[in-house]
Amino acid sequence: AVPDAAADAGAAGKRRDQRTELRDAVIVLLLATVGPRVSELVRANVEDFFTNDGVRYWRIFGKGGRTRDVPLPQDVARVLQDYLARGRPAVQDKALLLSWRGRRLARGDVQAVIDRVQARVDPDQRRSVTPHGLRHTTATHLLADAVDMDAVRRVLGHSDLSTLGRYRDELPGELEVAMRAHPLLRSEAGDRAE
């Protein structure tokens, strides 16, 4: 529902050159699926997104001068391509995320986008959301889906694996799932009910 809310946010009552719904959808999707720092997101340029062997990547310039190439999920790559083709203002600026006036977005603008998207969510389902909170959500979801911790570390751009410990603490039932999947406790024919 968040991508739908993002796509609809800001469309009503605006001139065609002021519509930012595709840009807002890209912002929410990148934050929720790739988990960049907000500074990495607002520094992104169009040229930082490239395709290799049919997969769309984002070259993220992170803390300490480190770069990482993160593959984008296909749905996110499609929304990004749609934004680049139809939603991004036609200006010479190389920034990925532009205001409707053609200026690079700042950190505070990203929170304003999140706030606009949230305003479209049913009040009973609203929660406090920040760009950094979406980064935490990305890490928690990847770890909950048993993605390798080092891969999650690299996606998020952490230099140290121990940084992910706080995300692991948020995974209820993780130990129970691990023990049920223990290879020594599985029979050759699969798990049998007793």
Buried (B, 14 or more C-beta within 10 A) or exposed (E): EBBEBBBBBBEEEEEEEEBBBBBBBBBBBBBBBBBBBBEBBBBBBBEBBEEEEEEBBBBBBBEEEEEBEBBBEEEBBEBBBBBBEEBBBEEEEEBBBBBBEBBBBEEEBBBEBBEBBBEBBEEEEEEEBBBEEBBBBBBBBBBBEEEEBEEBBBBBBBEEEEEBEEBBEEEEEBEEEEEEEEEEEEEEEEEEEE
